[in-house]
Amino acid sequence: MGIYIKKEELEALRERYPKGCRVELIKMDDPYREMPPGLKGVVTGIDDSGSIHVQWQNGSSLAVIFGEDECRKICWSSGAKRRMSGTGGGA
């Protein structure tokens, strides 16, 4: 049984994590790839299930799964230096 995301939640995720914004991994459980907390990456998009697709600095392109994994936004895609935070997985 999968986790269902409401239309409003999906729209909020897409607004919070636009393509090109930078994120930092908080938590991801993947038995096949080491994905340590603190890993940084760039959002490449969000699919209809609410998974945040990221190109990670370790070369991985694993998605942050809605309701399971967590990440936070670390800056705007324009390169602004101030830190912004949010929850990826359970938002």
N, C-alpha and C positions, 0 to 999 in steps of 0.2 A: 504494500500500500504506500503510495507516494504522498508527498506533502503538497497540498494544494495552496496556490497563491491567488489571492483576490486581485482583481483588475486594478484596484486602487493601490494595493501594495506594490504591484509590478510597475505601475507608473511612477510611484515614489522612488523605487530602486533605480529606475532608469534616469530619473532626474538627479538623484544623489550621486550616482556613479556613471557619468557620461563617458562615452568612448574617448580614450586618451587620458583619463585621469589616473593618477598614481595611487596605488593601494599598498598596504602592509598586511601581511597575513597574521592573523591572531591564532587561528586553529584550523587544522585540516587533518583528517585521518585518511591516509592513503597507504595501503599495504605494499604498493609497488614502487613508490617514489618518495624520497625524503623531502618533506615540505615543512621546514622548521618555522616556528613563530618568528616574526621579524623579517621574513623574506619579502622583498618588494617586487612590484610589477606594474604593468600598465593595462588598464581595462580595454578589451577589444570589442566588448558588447555584452548585452544581457539577453538571454533567450526567453521564450514565453513561459518557461517553468520558474523563472527568477534566478537561474544560475548566472553568476557573474563570470564571464570568460576573461581570462587574464594571461598575458604573456609575462611569465615570471623571469627574474634575473638569473635563475639557474637553468634556463632554457625550456622549462616545462610550460605547457599551455593548459594545465588543468583548471577546471572551473571551480569557483567557490559555490558549493551547492546550497541553495536556499533551505534554511531550517536545519542544516547539519554543520556546515563550515562557517568560519567568521573571518572577515577582513575589515579594515578601516581605511577611509580615505585619508591620504596624507598631504595632498595639495591639489589645487585646481590644475586642469590640463594646460592652462596658459603659463604655468611655471611659477605661480605665486608661492611665496615662501611660508605663509601661515599654515598651520596644521588644522585640518578639519577631521573630525572623527564621526564614525557611524558604524553600525553593525551590518555586516554583510549577510551572514547566514540566517539570523533570526529576525531580521528587520521586517 
